[in-house]
């Protein structure tokens, strides 16, 4: 294995291949930093370019874009609360408050370091543990996926300390997720005979609307909207911060890898679950959502590790672990290659060149992110009266480009108004995203599980993995409720006394 990896590094450092890899990283930086553009879109756009390329170069290009895009979504999430990619939604939750407190450089440094660490852990796991992790993923069936979705939904108990609003938001997200064609029966649901809703409500319009557009509205209407932010000084390696987030980085990276290898779950879910667990393990959960460093480290380490983990089922089983890897699978087939159990034997040179390329990409992120962000943050000197419309225009173009649909643009604007109004009552917007992301997984796997058991709910409790996940979800949610009730009782007692 080591010999094959070193051979792959030799391929990577060939001048043309290194140029391709470097170009891919910068393309991914730009695409990920622009709201509405994602790894899927970039890979699709550049897929025709790979037609005439040698397979090793083609897949080094596509996977490097994939990895760097997942990273760069944090830039606009932290600076403008406009997540460049869906994976960066949770990063905005604590990253943007740090920017408001004049600590944008510190937040960006934490994000860059966490992304690189998570990506390296994920790549090492991809190289060493592919066979073992793939065998674990094979043990997951519909009941386990449903239980994992339920565990993920319990994060609403940790969002801003407002459990009821969090549950309402998650329920709204679940409801939005049911709009469109039923995935199992093909029946239209809540489309009101509107063909634009047949494919459902896209994640991009909702995310961009709730976070970016609502923030543009809020900043434009505020009195200090004309005040540019201070100059950002990025410090990636900060010993006190590294000591503070070290445990979070380790836990989130490992959690990200595990979730990433589960087909169809994705890096966005990994970021949400990791954030949830970090809040639960924290001695000061009340600091999250207000600029906690761990709130940046957790989702960034997890989503980058999960992005690498999603390649495990692709290479080992021929099953895409995410939307972007599904496109990469199509690229493999286009080049006459079929990932699967025999792929490690028949195409080991290509695979280890890709592994080595991804390994190098994470160091490129550390090396190139600082100058790229400095260039990007020159926008901070522009008054918000000029910057706001630019951000809004990027949101419109990015949202439209996903499905070439003006309907999605109107949806984005509608969710922007909704987000603006909900924020006035301090509603946890991320709970809506949580329900929207996990809703399709929970629904389809619940129905498949009940079909397997002929309607017997006992299937979720008779299987050890699903039963354990559900028990953990119930325990964590119950504990949070009890703590909240006790806190309320102490507050009332103190007020009366």
HELIX and SHEET records of a PDB file:
HELIX    1   1 UNK A    2  UNK A   12  1                                  11    
HELIX    2   2 UNK A   15  UNK A   33  1                                  19    
HELIX    3   3 UNK A   39  UNK A   47  1                                   9    
HELIX    4   4 UNK A   48  UNK A   52  5                                   5    
HELIX    5   5 UNK A   55  UNK A   80  1                                  26    
HELIX    6   6 UNK A   86  UNK A   88  5                                   3    
HELIX    7   7 UNK A   89  UNK A  100  1                                  12    
HELIX    8   8 UNK A  104  UNK A  138  1                                  35    
HELIX    9   9 UNK A  142  UNK A  153  1                                  12    
HELIX   10  10 UNK A  154  UNK A  158  5                                   5    
HELIX   11  11 UNK A  163  UNK A  177  1                                  15    
HELIX   12  12 UNK A  195  UNK A  197  5                                   3    
HELIX   13  13 UNK A  203  UNK A  207  1                                   5    
HELIX   14  14 UNK A  208  UNK A  213  3                                   6    
HELIX   15  15 UNK A  214  UNK A  221  1                                   8    
HELIX   16  16 UNK A  239  UNK A  260  1                                  22    
HELIX   17  17 UNK A  267  UNK A  281  1                                  15    
HELIX   18  18 UNK A  285  UNK A  287  5                                   3    
HELIX   19  19 UNK A  293  UNK A  317  1                                  25    
HELIX   20  20 UNK A  323  UNK A  334  1                                  12    
HELIX   21  21 UNK A  343  UNK A  346  1                                   4    
HELIX   22  22 UNK A  348  UNK A  376  1                                  29    
HELIX   23  23 UNK A  377  UNK A  381  5                                   5    
HELIX   24  24 UNK A  384  UNK A  403  1                                  20    
HELIX   25  25 UNK A  406  UNK A  423  1                                  18    
HELIX   26  26 UNK A  429  UNK A  453  1                                  25    
HELIX   27  27 UNK A  459  UNK A  462  1                                   4    
HELIX   28  28 UNK A  464  UNK A  496  1                                  33    
SHEET    1   A 2 UNK A 180  UNK A 181  0                                        
SHEET    2   A 2 UNK A 188  UNK A 189 -1                                        
END                                                                             
